[in-house]
Amino acid sequence: MFRKKSSTSAPKQDFPYWLVAAGGLAVFLLFQIATDEIYTQVMTTVSRGIGLTIFVTLVGFFLASILGLLLALASLSGSTILRQMARFYVEIVRGLPIIVLLLYIAFVATPLLVAGVNAVLEPLGLEPMRTRDFPLLWRAIVALMIGYSAFIAEVFRAGIQAVDKGQIEAAEALGMNRWLRFRLIIFPQALKTILPPLGNDFIAMIKDSSLVSVLGVADITQLGKVYAAGSFRYFETYNVVALIYLMMTITLSLALRKFERTKEIGGR
């Protein structure tokens, strides 16, 4: 007898023609960069901002992940006050565009913070702080941290809640305290659910890091804007800028998909 095919079998994977097309376009642009003097000059100028873009993304995402985890734990806390405070933060921050948050932190929150610190320092006879003592780079990082922490908090919360409650109850029966249950039982299992969407947020932050250019931070986008404005070579400049961002994001996206497929195979 012939066996009936399972209706739950994995869908057929299409050949990645889109990747071939994207690779061909990348090869063409890289050839232009290697052979065309204008493209070479653009690449030389814009590539100076790659390190800063990576720095902003890594530091901002690391800080956002820590804050997001704390918010997720607060939202799952037994305290009503902590839960409501975390929910207030998440809903307010998620409702603000990143660029508005960036401008608010840079030009509203930072001067207010400096004024508050000076109100304490001046009566003590200490030298007052100045707003310019806070570099625009770090204002941008703080803004990205705050903006993404709200989204990451929801990722952590969903991952923690996905852990089987039976295992948590078993850990309680073994006498584990709350910290041990979280460290040994809850978080390692939640991490499997959390990592894929966390990777998507990291890729999104790479793209949103370009917004720091509105503060004059010399990232890829800002250096491209300055070069294009001075040379009027907008076509070549933004081709190179787009290529750099696409190479970073598509590479990470493919790595993330491979990780997800590996996890699915390992989980069977």
Buried (B, 14 or more C-beta within 10 A) or exposed (E): EEEEEEEEEEEEEEEEEEEEEBEEBBEEBBEBBEEBEBBBBBBEBBBEBBEBBBBBBBBBBEBBBEBBBBBBBBBBEEEEEBBEBBBEBBEEBEEBEBBEBBBBBBEEBBEEBBEEEBEEEEEEEEEEBEBEEBEBBBBBBBBBBBBBBBBBBBBBBBBBBEBEEEEBEEBEEEEBEEEEBBEEBBBEBBEBBBBBBBBBBBBBBBEBBBBBBBBEBBBBBBBBBBBBEEBEBEEBBBBBBEBBBBBBBBEBBEEBEEEEEEEEEEEE
